[in-house]
Every structure is written in C-alpha cells, then in structure tokens.
Amino acid sequence: METMQPLTIRFTPKAIAKARELLQKSGVPEGGVRVGLVGGGCSGYTYRIQAEAAPRPQDHIFEFEGVRVFVDPKSLKLLNGSTVDYHESLMYSGFAFHNPNAKRTCGCGSSFSV
C-alpha cells in the first residue's frame, strides 16, 4: 500500500524575515502571508504573496518561526515541495520560488506551467 506524503511548502530564513517585514508593514502582524497562484503570466501561472489578516476556511496553514503561511488547496497541489526564498540584487528584489512541479518557466521566473 502506498502512503501519501503530506503536501508541504518551505520558506528559507531570508524569506521568513521578509515575510515578517511584509506583515509588519501591512498592519496585520498577527495575520499571515498568503502564498498562491493566479492564472496568467508568460507561462500560465503567476506566483503571488500578500499579507492577510486571517486564513480562509479551506487553507492549509504552515508556520515558520512564528510567521504563518496560508495556502489554498488548489495552489498547494501545484506548489507542493516548493521552497520560497528571497533574493536581492541591483536588478531585482523579491520572493523567488523553487518549484519542482514547474515544467517550464518564463525568463524572469515569475510564472510557470505544469
């Protein structure tokens, strides 16, 4: 019998720190960070991260060093096993997704297809 592995997502320490900053700046430090996908972008799905005051009823809730992360079930299926990092450079600063489910990504890395 095959056992199902739990769906999961990971945040690096730098992403956790930036998520905490996002929550403080948004005025909902007791809330959480919503990680999800929206249709569109060059390759099909675009990653989205935003602060939210509370999870939705169907959300999966993860916690990293006191930062709660809310992910809806549909997004989690496509993000399962992903690692969220934060990159800063002269050209770009922002959250970066390392998604093992992405079959193709656009040149800027902000969208993907499965």
Order of alpha helices (4+ residues) and beta strands (2+ residues): beta-alpha-beta-beta-beta-beta-alpha-beta-beta-beta-beta
